[in-house]
Amino acid sequence: MTIGRTFRFPEEQREQRDRARKLAWLSIGLLTSGAIAIAVTVGQSQAMKTAWVSDILTAVPPMALLVALRFELREPTKRFPYGYFRSISIAFLVTACVLTVVGLYLFADSAMKLVKQERPPIGTVTIFGKQIWAGWTMIAALTYSMSIGMLLGKLKKPVAEKLHDKELEAETQMNKAEWMSEGAAILGILLVGYGHWWGDAAAAAFIAIEIVRDGWINIRQVVGDLMDESPSVLGKSELEHLPTKVREAAEGLGWVERAAVRLREQGHVITGEVLVVPRADMAGDAAALVARVEDAANSLCEVDWRLHGLTVMPVTHLERQEPPRLAAAPPAA
């Protein structure tokens, strides 16, 4: 047994991790091309400006993922004896904060344009010697960007599920929000074309709300991980049954009478403690007990590929007590 043992991904997950890295580069390239297409046709439309900012922000998470992947599997050090597994969570906490702040700013800007009743001028452009309504070029750029969001979300979804990667799952939700927001931008531009001046700013406000929503969801998710939240189901707030599986596996060992388990998520990795009460009829010396504990630590990590470095501690007795899901409110004075 070693304290600084490095986590090794199973073969299937290692392949998916490499695919996640490639998808991150693909996302940056495609989202950048979408942002350029929108920037060329943006004009004076507030919805287009907000969609452009949305495309740029959506490229931030894959950038953060690439940086975090370089640190995640670094060897533990004296300063960081538990390793760098949480580098991904930290990177996405920064991203979520940026999304929320910028989204609030964009919403305030759009709301002010609605209050002031500013009418966006959508004129004409000359293409191949012919003048056409600029709204059509805007819609074409937004349609291209929409197709990118749909494609990336479809590609990332199965990878996120196989890696149980909450951050990658959040990216799929952001990609979904992106193409929905750009659909709203198209609707806003069409409303302006039919004489409804408020359509553009209203669409921009909707996009900004989606950006804030993505940021807030990611903040809640990442803060839960950083506060040692028990493993939860991918994309949901529901807790996993993994602690129960580990406890049942521990109690299935021939020399264990009772067990209690406490697990926490650290990025892709799950660590924790297993307290076990040895059976009273199990004879043997201290060396035999140590050998059993080491074997238990290794075998319990095989319950799920994410388990790493479980601490198995023999105790004389256990008082099983399930902690409440939420802290109880203090009594009234």
ABEGO torsion letter per residue (X at the ends): XBAABBBBBBAAAAAAAAAAAAAAAAAAAAAAAAAAAAAAAAEABAAAAAAAAAAAAAAAAAAAAAAAAAAAABBBBAABAAEAAAAAAAAAAAAAAAAAAAAAAAAAAAAAAAAAGBBBBBBBBBBGGBBBBAAAAAAAAAAAAAAAAAAAAAAAAAAAAAAGBAAAAAAAAAAAAAAAAAAAAAAAAAAAAAGBAAAAAAAAAAAAAAAAAAAAAAAAAAAAAAAGBBBBBBGBABBBAAAAAAAAAAAABAABABBBBBBBBBEABBBEBBBBBBBAABBEBAAAAAAAAAAAAAAAAAABAABBGBBBBBBABBBBBBBBABBBBBBBX
